[in-house]
Amino acid sequence: MSSAGLDRLLAALIVGLAATGAVSLISGEPGDAWLFLTHDLLAGALAAAVAVKLARSVPKAVRDRRWARLAVATVVTVVAAGSLVAAFVWVAGGSLVWVDLGFIRWTLLTVHVAAGLALIPLVLVHLAPRRWRVLRVRPRPATATTAPRRTATSGRSLSRRAVLVSGAYGAAAVVLVGTAATLDTLRGGVRRFTGSRWLPEGPPGVPTTFLGEPTPAVDLGAWRLRVTGRVEREIVLDLAALTALARRDVTAVLDCTAGWAIEATWTGVRLTDVLSLAGAAGDAGRIDIVAVTGWRASLDATDARRCLLAWAEGGRQIAAEHGAPLRLVAPDHRGLEWVKWVERIEVA
């Protein structure tokens, strides 16, 4: 593979990883397992491509004394390697690993995500000076002296070479992903299809904040749940009015994007019961659940029928840091969509 071809491959892998990683943050159904496997395989292929790129480029850059370019490339490589190593150790480690940064406590999976996000602008900076051209495939102008004579044999040879190179990177990805999974199994690790590790205890012992946001000060006496939008009547309910409705217990898995998961029984009222109380439009296309902080999740009608507005977990009131007085329980959705401190439902 040429240098330009390798650069195109690296760019394609990073775009693929960014896309699958972003979608995985809100993918929680078992049928989405292929997405997480694809992300893992792309990461394995990126690790192999980065190794090849370093072996080719570093000696040449040192020989040509291209120190500025080498410095930028070093930063890009360190961040990429950090993200890849964190992901490999997370999978292969067999247990939940926390990284205490003093001001915040992250899992190793969160470190992987943070480094991956930081990699995107760094790659753009790395490409900016001259390398955008390698991302555009331009046919070489044909001249009387330089035009190559393309034959059926040369076309087959090129295709065969492309297949072999692609197969080599694919094989490297399978080996890396398989090795990490095998090490995890040997160490007794158990993970969901999302990569999250099971916890033995529920939310009271686990930090569950969205992107590090602080716990808001909610006055329980003044707090109200409002239902607005395409409804026959806008309603305002306090906690006593909610708990007077038909209670339901739902056992569901809270799968946090930080990399941990717990299965617990939540107590509350069905979201559809609250919507019915307000006379929500039968053809509503979207239901937005909004927190006091402004965080929100959008559900379609099918998802809404499975959701619970919960005030207790495991027979205990939900603590303030975990969403009291009311949080959304959304089965088969990731933790980012389990909105805490719910104060408003908007029907659209």
C-alpha positions as CSV (number, residue, x, y, z in Angstrom):
1,M,0.0,0.0,0.0
2,S,1.3,3.4,-1.0
3,S,1.9,6.2,1.6
4,A,-1.2,8.1,0.2
5,G,-3.2,4.9,0.4
6,L,-2.2,4.3,4.0
7,D,-3.1,7.9,4.9
8,R,-6.5,7.3,3.3
9,L,-7.0,4.1,5.3
10,L,-6.1,5.9,8.5
11,A,-8.5,8.7,7.8
12,A,-11.3,6.2,6.9
13,L,-10.7,4.2,10.1
14,I,-10.8,7.3,12.3
15,V,-14.1,8.5,10.6
16,G,-15.5,5.0,11.0
17,L,-14.5,4.9,14.7
18,A,-15.9,8.3,15.4
19,A,-19.2,7.4,13.7
20,T,-19.7,4.0,15.4
21,G,-18.5,5.4,18.7
22,A,-21.0,8.3,18.6
23,V,-23.9,6.0,17.7
24,S,-22.9,3.5,20.4
25,L,-23.5,6.1,23.1
26,I,-27.3,5.8,22.5
27,S,-27.4,2.1,21.3
28,G,-28.6,-0.2,24.1
29,E,-30.6,-2.9,22.4
30,P,-29.1,-6.4,22.0
31,G,-29.7,-6.2,18.3
32,D,-27.1,-3.4,18.2
33,A,-24.3,-5.8,19.2
34,W,-22.9,-5.7,15.7
35,L,-22.2,-2.0,16.1
36,F,-19.9,-2.5,19.1
37,L,-18.1,-5.4,17.4
38,T,-17.6,-3.2,14.3
39,H,-16.1,-0.5,16.5
40,D,-13.8,-3.0,18.1
41,L,-12.6,-4.3,14.8
42,L,-12.0,-0.8,13.4
43,A,-9.9,0.0,16.5
44,G,-7.9,-3.2,15.9
45,A,-7.3,-2.2,12.3
46,L,-6.3,1.3,13.3
47,A,-3.7,-0.1,15.7
48,A,-2.2,-2.1,12.9
49,A,-2.3,0.9,10.5
50,V,-0.7,3.2,13.1
51,A,2.1,0.8,13.6
52,V,2.8,0.5,9.9
53,K,2.6,4.3,9.5
54,L,5.2,4.9,12.3
55,A,7.6,2.3,10.8
56,R,7.4,4.0,7.4
57,S,7.3,7.7,8.4
58,V,9.4,8.2,11.5
59,P,12.8,7.2,10.1
60,K,12.2,9.3,7.0
61,A,11.1,12.4,9.0
62,V,14.1,12.1,11.3
63,R,16.4,11.7,8.3
64,D,14.9,14.8,6.6
65,R,15.0,16.8,9.9
66,R,11.3,17.6,9.7
67,W,11.1,18.4,13.4
68,A,7.9,20.5,13.4
69,R,5.9,17.9,11.5
70,L,7.4,15.2,13.6
71,A,6.4,17.0,16.8
72,V,2.7,17.3,15.6
73,A,2.8,13.6,14.5
74,T,4.2,12.6,17.9
75,V,1.3,14.3,19.7
76,V,-1.2,12.6,17.4
77,T,0.4,9.3,17.8
78,V,0.5,9.5,21.6
79,V,-3.2,10.4,21.8
80,A,-4.1,7.7,19.4
81,A,-2.0,5.1,21.2
82,G,-3.4,6.2,24.5
83,S,-7.0,5.7,23.3
84,L,-6.2,2.3,21.8
85,V,-4.2,1.1,24.8
86,A,-6.9,2.2,27.2
87,A,-9.5,0.3,25.1
88,F,-7.4,-2.8,25.0
89,V,-6.7,-2.8,28.7
90,W,-10.3,-2.2,29.4
91,V,-11.4,-5.2,27.4
92,A,-8.5,-7.5,28.5
93,G,-8.3,-6.4,32.1
94,G,-11.1,-8.6,33.5
95,S,-12.5,-5.9,35.9
96,L,-13.8,-2.4,36.2
97,V,-10.8,0.0,36.2
98,W,-11.1,3.5,37.6
99,V,-8.7,6.4,37.0
100,D,-8.7,9.0,39.7
101,L,-7.6,12.3,38.2
102,G,-8.1,14.2,41.5
103,F,-10.9,16.5,40.3
104,I,-12.8,13.8,38.6
105,R,-12.9,10.0,38.7
106,W,-13.2,8.3,35.3
107,T,-13.3,4.7,34.2
108,L,-10.6,3.5,31.8
109,L,-13.3,3.4,29.1
110,T,-14.0,7.1,29.6
111,V,-10.3,7.7,29.1
112,H,-10.5,5.9,25.8
113,V,-13.5,8.0,24.7
114,A,-11.9,11.3,25.8
115,A,-8.7,10.5,24.0
116,G,-10.6,9.4,20.9
117,L,-12.5,12.7,20.9
118,A,-9.3,14.7,21.3
119,L,-7.8,12.7,18.4
120,I,-10.2,14.1,15.8
121,P,-9.1,17.8,15.9
122,L,-5.5,16.7,16.2
123,V,-5.8,14.7,13.0
124,L,-7.3,17.7,11.3
125,V,-4.3,19.8,12.4
126,H,-2.0,17.1,11.2
127,L,-3.7,17.0,7.8
128,A,-4.1,20.7,7.3
129,P,-0.7,21.8,5.9
130,R,-0.4,19.5,2.9
131,R,-2.0,16.2,3.4
132,W,-5.6,17.0,2.3
133,R,-4.5,16.1,-1.2
134,V,-3.9,12.5,-0.2
135,L,-7.6,12.2,0.7
136,R,-8.5,13.0,-2.9
137,V,-7.9,10.3,-5.4
138,R,-6.9,11.9,-8.7
139,P,-6.0,10.0,-11.8
140,R,-2.6,10.8,-13.2
141,P,-2.7,12.8,-16.4
142,A,-2.0,10.6,-19.4
143,T,0.8,11.8,-21.6
144,A,2.6,10.2,-24.6
145,T,5.6,9.3,-22.4
146,T,4.1,8.6,-19.0
147,A,0.7,7.1,-19.6
148,P,0.8,3.5,-18.3
149,R,-0.6,0.7,-20.4
150,R,-3.3,-0.8,-18.3
151,T,-4.0,-4.4,-19.1
152,A,-6.4,-7.0,-17.8
153,T,-3.5,-8.6,-16.0
154,S,-2.3,-5.5,-14.3
155,G,-5.9,-4.7,-13.2
156,R,-6.2,-8.2,-11.7
157,S,-2.8,-7.8,-10.0
158,L,-3.9,-4.5,-8.4
159,S,-7.2,-5.9,-7.2
160,R,-5.4,-8.9,-5.8
161,R,-3.0,-6.7,-3.9
162,A,-5.8,-4.5,-2.5
163,V,-7.6,-7.6,-1.3
164,L,-4.5,-9.0,0.3
165,V,-3.6,-5.8,2.1
166,S,-7.2,-5.3,3.3
167,G,-7.2,-8.9,4.4
168,A,-4.0,-8.4,6.4
169,Y,-5.4,-5.4,8.3
170,G,-8.6,-7.3,8.9
171,A,-6.7,-10.3,10.2
172,A,-4.7,-8.1,12.5
173,A,-7.9,-6.5,13.8
174,V,-9.4,-10.0,14.5
175,V,-6.3,-11.1,16.3
176,L,-6.1,-8.1,18.5
177,V,-9.9,-8.1,19.4
178,G,-9.8,-11.9,19.9
179,T,-6.7,-11.6,22.1
180,A,-8.3,-9.0,24.3
181,A,-11.5,-11.0,24.7
182,T,-9.6,-14.2,25.5
183,L,-7.5,-12.4,28.2
184,D,-10.7,-11.0,29.7
185,T,-12.3,-14.4,29.9
186,L,-9.2,-15.9,31.4
187,R,-9.3,-13.2,34.1
188,G,-12.9,-13.9,34.9
189,G,-14.3,-10.7,33.3
190,V,-17.9,-10.4,32.3
191,R,-19.1,-7.7,30.0
192,R,-22.3,-6.8,28.2
193,F,-22.4,-6.6,24.4
194,T,-21.9,-2.9,24.9
195,G,-18.5,-3.5,26.6
196,S,-19.9,-2.4,30.0
197,R,-19.0,-4.4,33.1
198,W,-21.6,-5.6,35.5
199,L,-21.6,-4.2,39.0
200,P,-22.7,-6.1,42.1
201,E,-24.6,-3.1,43.5
202,G,-27.1,-0.5,42.4
203,P,-26.8,3.2,41.9
204,P,-26.4,4.2,45.6
205,G,-22.8,3.1,45.4
206,V,-22.1,4.3,41.9
207,P,-21.5,7.8,40.5
208,T,-24.0,8.5,37.7
209,T,-23.7,12.0,36.4
210,F,-24.1,13.2,32.8
211,L,-20.8,14.5,31.5
212,G,-19.7,15.5,35.0
213,E,-22.6,17.9,35.6
214,P,-23.1,18.7,39.4
215,T,-26.2,17.6,41.3
216,P,-28.7,20.4,41.1
217,A,-30.4,21.7,44.2
218,V,-34.0,20.7,43.8
219,D,-36.6,21.9,46.3
220,L,-38.8,18.9,46.7
221,G,-41.6,21.0,48.1
222,A,-41.7,23.3,45.1
223,W,-40.8,20.7,42.5
224,R,-43.5,19.9,39.9
225,L,-43.7,17.7,36.8
226,R,-45.2,19.6,33.8
227,V,-46.7,17.9,30.7
228,T,-46.9,20.3,27.7
229,G,-47.2,20.3,23.9
230,R,-49.7,18.4,21.9
231,V,-52.0,17.5,24.8
232,E,-55.7,18.1,25.5
233,R,-54.7,19.8,28.8
234,E,-51.4,20.8,30.2
235,I,-51.0,19.3,33.7
236,V,-48.8,20.0,36.6
237,L,-48.2,17.2,39.1
238,D,-46.4,17.1,42.4
239,L,-44.7,14.0,43.8
240,A,-47.8,13.1,45.9
241,A,-50.0,13.2,42.8
242,L,-47.6,11.0,40.9
243,T,-47.3,8.4,43.7
244,A,-51.1,8.3,43.9
245,L,-51.2,6.9,40.3
246,A,-50.9,3.2,39.6
247,R,-47.4,2.1,40.7
248,R,-45.3,-0.2,38.6
249,D,-42.1,-2.1,39.2
250,V,-39.8,-2.5,36.2
251,T,-36.6,-4.5,36.2
252,A,-34.2,-3.0,33.7
253,V,-30.5,-2.7,33.1
254,L,-28.9,0.8,33.5
255,D,-25.9,0.6,31.2
256,C,-23.7,3.7,31.6
257,T,-21.5,4.9,28.8
258,A,-18.7,5.1,31.4
259,G,-18.6,1.4,31.1
260,W,-20.6,-0.1,34.0
261,A,-24.0,-1.7,34.1
262,I,-26.4,-2.8,36.8
263,E,-29.7,-4.6,36.8
264,A,-32.2,-3.2,39.3
265,T,-35.9,-3.0,40.0
266,W,-37.3,0.5,39.7
267,T,-40.6,1.8,41.2
268,G,-42.6,4.5,39.6
269,V,-45.4,5.3,37.2
270,R,-45.6,4.4,33.6
271,L,-44.8,7.3,31.2
272,T,-47.8,6.4,29.2
273,D,-50.1,6.8,32.2
274,V,-48.9,10.3,32.7
275,L,-49.3,11.1,29.0
276,S,-52.9,9.6,29.1
277,L,-53.7,11.8,32.0
278,A,-52.8,14.8,29.9
279,G,-54.6,13.5,26.9
280,A,-51.5,13.3,24.7
281,A,-52.1,13.2,20.9
282,G,-52.4,9.7,19.7
283,D,-50.2,10.4,16.7
284,A,-47.5,12.1,18.7
285,G,-44.2,11.6,16.9
286,R,-41.8,12.5,19.7
287,I,-41.9,12.7,23.5
288,D,-39.1,14.8,25.1
289,I,-38.2,14.1,28.7
290,V,-36.4,17.2,30.1
291,A,-34.4,17.6,33.3
292,V,-34.1,20.7,35.5
293,T,-30.6,21.0,34.1
294,G,-31.9,21.2,30.5
295,W,-30.6,17.7,29.7
296,R,-33.2,15.8,27.6
297,A,-33.9,12.6,25.8
298,S,-36.3,12.1,22.8
299,L,-38.4,9.0,22.6
300,D,-40.8,7.7,19.9
301,A,-44.2,6.3,20.9
302,T,-43.0,2.7,20.9
303,D,-40.1,3.5,23.3
304,A,-42.4,5.6,25.5
305,R,-44.7,2.6,26.2
306,R,-41.8,0.8,27.8
307,C,-40.6,3.7,30.0
308,L,-41.1,4.4,33.7
309,L,-40.9,7.6,35.6
310,A,-39.2,6.3,38.8
311,W,-38.8,7.7,42.3
312,A,-37.4,4.5,43.9
313,E,-34.9,1.8,43.2
314,G,-34.6,-1.5,45.1
315,G,-37.2,-0.3,47.5
316,R,-35.3,2.8,48.4
317,Q,-35.9,6.4,47.4
318,I,-33.6,7.5,44.7
319,A,-30.8,9.7,46.1
320,A,-30.5,13.3,44.9
321,E,-27.3,12.6,43.0
322,H,-29.0,9.7,41.1
323,G,-32.0,11.7,39.9
324,A,-34.4,12.4,42.8
325,P,-37.2,13.3,42.9
326,L,-37.9,11.6,39.5
327,R,-35.8,10.0,36.8
328,L,-36.6,8.2,33.5
329,V,-36.1,4.5,33.3
330,A,-35.7,3.6,29.6
331,P,-35.1,-0.1,29.0
332,D,-32.7,-0.9,26.2
333,H,-31.4,2.6,26.1
334,R,-28.0,3.7,27.4
335,G,-27.6,5.7,30.6
336,L,-27.3,9.0,28.7
337,E,-31.0,8.8,28.0
338,W,-32.1,7.8,31.5
339,V,-32.8,11.5,32.3
340,K,-32.4,12.4,35.9
341,W,-34.2,15.2,37.8
342,V,-37.1,15.1,35.4
343,E,-39.3,18.3,35.5
344,R,-41.0,18.4,32.1
345,I,-42.5,16.2,29.4
346,E,-43.0,17.8,26.0
347,V,-45.2,16.1,23.4
348,A,-44.5,16.9,19.8
